[in-house]
């Protein structure tokens, strides 16, 4: 609750004030063309505010559930599949090419499905907003760790910027106006809650962010 109040106070005052100013200006604007442009800006700001509220609430829920929700066997392949099938990416970036890359072997962890799902959603949104298509989401076993990752074809942030990503309200220089810097902070919170980590990787021809959690025994996989 303290985090939510602090985040809301930090992030909501400026956009709410801007929306009020733009709405008041529209009331007295006789020029139809100028009023239409002001309306378009107002709609953009309200959409950005809606996205910000979603992230604030998501972070608060993840923080709460990391302390209270039971750890249960979870296949990261199913998390990746659910994010793709949900289709939110089609609204955010209708023309973006998205691939699902999962194998036949279960990628098991013990975690809270909701929290890991929120992390996966934020990884994908981050790539859609800031990355370069094609974009892929997948899951794989890496020795003692299980990875849920998103890759794009862009260069990714510079290493000195990447080192700070995941902190609250930390944004790269290329971040859009509607980015609050909370998406990767949610991913980092999920990693910390379940004994994992976030890895920023630079494979040939792209950039990848991976949520790495301790792998659970394959015996946890459903029959």
C-alpha positions in Angstrom: 0.0 0.0 0.0 2.8 2.4 0.8 4.4 1.7 -2.6 1.1 2.2 -4.4 0.5 5.5 -2.7 4.0 6.7 -3.3 4.0 5.6 -7.0 0.6 7.2 -7.6 1.7 10.5 -6.0 4.8 10.4 -8.1 3.3 9.6 -11.4 -0.3 10.8 -11.6 -0.2 14.4 -10.7 1.4 15.7 -13.9 -0.8 13.8 -16.4 -4.0 14.6 -14.5 -3.1 18.3 -14.5 -2.2 18.2 -18.2 -5.6 16.6 -19.0 -7.4 19.2 -17.0 -5.6 22.1 -18.7 -6.3 20.6 -22.2 -10.0 20.0 -21.4 -10.4 23.6 -20.2 -8.6 25.0 -23.3 -11.0 23.0 -25.5 -14.0 24.6 -24.0 -13.1 28.1 -25.2 -11.6 27.1 -28.6 -13.7 28.4 -31.5 -11.5 27.0 -34.2 -12.7 23.5 -35.2 -9.3 22.3 -36.5 -7.5 23.4 -33.3 -10.2 21.8 -31.2 -9.8 18.5 -33.0 -6.1 18.5 -32.5 -6.5 19.3 -28.8 -9.0 16.5 -28.6 -6.6 14.1 -30.2 -3.9 15.1 -27.7 -6.4 14.6 -24.9 -7.3 11.1 -26.0 -3.6 10.2 -26.2 -3.0 11.4 -22.7 -6.0 9.5 -21.3 -4.8 6.3 -23.0 -1.3 6.8 -21.5 -2.9 7.4 -18.1 -4.9 4.2 -18.4 -1.7 2.2 -19.2 0.0 3.8 -16.2 -2.8 2.9 -13.9 -2.7 -0.7 -15.1 1.0 -0.9 -14.3 0.7 0.8 -10.9 -2.0 -1.7 -9.9 -0.1 -4.6 -11.4 3.0 -3.7 -9.4 0.9 -3.5 -6.2 -0.7 -6.8 -6.8 2.6 -8.5 -7.6 4.1 -7.1 -4.4 1.2 -8.3 -2.4 1.0 -11.8 -4.0 4.8 -12.3 -3.6 4.2 -12.3 0.1 0.9 -14.1 0.4 0.3 -16.4 -2.7 1.4 -20.0 -2.4 4.1 -21.3 -4.7 2.7 -23.9 -7.1 4.2 -25.9 -10.0 4.1 -23.8 -13.2 5.1 -24.5 -16.7 6.7 -21.4 -18.3 5.7 -22.6 -21.7 2.1 -22.3 -20.7 2.7 -18.7 -19.5 4.3 -17.8 -22.9 1.4 -19.4 -24.8 -1.2 -17.7 -22.7 0.3 -14.3 -23.3 0.3 -14.9 -27.1 -3.2 -16.3 -27.2 -4.6 -13.4 -25.1 -3.9 -11.2 -28.1 -3.2 -7.9 -26.3 -0.2 -7.4 -28.6 -2.6 -7.1 -31.6 -4.2 -4.0 -30.0 -0.9 -2.5 -29.0 1.0 -3.2 -32.2 -1.3 -4.6 -34.9 1.4 -4.9 -37.5 4.1 -6.4 -35.3 5.3 -10.0 -36.1 5.2 -12.1 -33.0 6.6 -15.7 -32.8 6.1 -18.3 -30.0 9.2 -20.5 -29.4 8.6 -23.3 -27.0 9.8 -27.0 -27.1 8.1 -30.2 -26.1 9.7 -30.5 -22.7 8.1 -28.8 -19.7 9.9 -25.8 -18.3 8.8 -26.1 -14.6 9.2 -23.6 -11.8 7.4 -23.2 -8.4 5.9 -19.7 -8.4 2.6 -17.7 -8.5 1.1 -18.0 -11.9 -0.5 -14.5 -11.8 2.8 -12.8 -10.9 4.8 -14.6 -13.6 2.0 -13.9 -16.1 2.3 -10.2 -15.3 6.0 -10.3 -15.7 5.6 -12.0 -19.1 3.1 -9.4 -20.2 5.4 -6.6 -19.3 8.3 -8.2 -21.1 6.3 -8.4 -24.2 4.9 -4.9 -24.0 8.4 -3.5 -23.4 9.6 -5.2 -26.6 6.5 -4.1 -28.6 7.0 -0.5 -27.5 10.8 -0.2 -27.7 12.1 -3.1 -29.8 12.3 -3.9 -33.5 10.2 -6.6 -35.1 10.2 -9.5 -35.5 9.6 -10.3 -31.8 9.6 -13.7 -30.2 8.5 -15.0 -26.7 9.6 -18.3 -25.4 10.6 -20.5 -22.5 13.4 -23.0 -22.0 15.4 -24.9 -19.4 18.9 -23.6 -18.8 20.6 -26.0 -16.4 19.4 -25.2 -12.9 17.4 -22.2 -14.2 14.2 -21.9 -16.2 14.0 -19.0 -18.6 11.0 -17.0 -19.8 12.3 -14.6 -22.4 11.3 -12.0 -25.1 13.6 -11.2 -28.0 13.5 -8.5 -30.7 15.7 -7.7 -33.6 16.9 -4.3 -32.3 20.2 -3.4 -30.7 18.7 -2.9 -27.2 19.7 -0.2 -24.8 23.3 0.8 -24.2 24.9 -1.2 -21.4 25.1 1.7 -19.0 21.4 2.3 -19.5 20.6 -1.4 -19.3 22.3 -1.6 -15.9 19.6 0.8 -14.5 16.5 -0.7 -16.2 14.2 -2.5 -13.8 14.4 0.3 -11.2 11.2 2.2 -10.6 10.6 5.0 -13.1 13.9 4.3 -14.9 13.4 4.9 -18.6 15.8 4.7 -21.6 16.4 7.7 -23.8 14.2 6.1 -26.4 11.2 5.6 -24.1 7.9 6.9 -25.4 5.8 9.4 -23.5 3.5 6.7 -22.3 6.3 4.8 -20.6 6.6 5.1 -16.9 9.5 2.8 -16.4 7.4 0.4 -14.3 7.2 -2.5 -16.7 10.7 -3.9 -16.1 10.4 -3.0 -12.4 7.5 -5.4 -12.2 9.6 -8.1 -13.9 12.4 -7.4 -11.4 10.0 -7.7 -8.5 8.7 -11.1 -9.7 12.3 -12.3 -10.1 13.3 -11.3 -6.6 10.1 -12.7 -5.1 10.8 -16.2 -6.4 14.5 -16.4 -6.0 15.4 -15.5 -9.6 17.0 -12.8 -11.6 16.6 -10.7 -14.8 19.1 -11.1 -17.5 19.7 -8.7 -20.4 21.3 -10.5 -23.2 22.7 -9.5 -26.6 22.5 -12.5 -28.9 23.7 -12.0 -32.5 21.2 -9.9 -34.4 19.0 -8.9 -31.5 18.3 -8.1 -27.9 16.7 -10.4 -25.3 15.4 -9.9 -21.7 14.9 -13.1 -19.7 13.2 -13.8 -16.4 15.3 -16.6 -14.9 13.8 -18.6 -12.0 15.1 -21.7 -10.2 14.0 -24.7 -12.2 11.7 -27.2 -10.5 11.9 -31.0 -10.9 10.3 -32.3 -14.1 8.3 -34.5 -11.8 6.2 -31.4 -11.0 5.0 -31.3 -14.6 1.3 -32.4 -15.0 0.7 -35.8 -16.4 
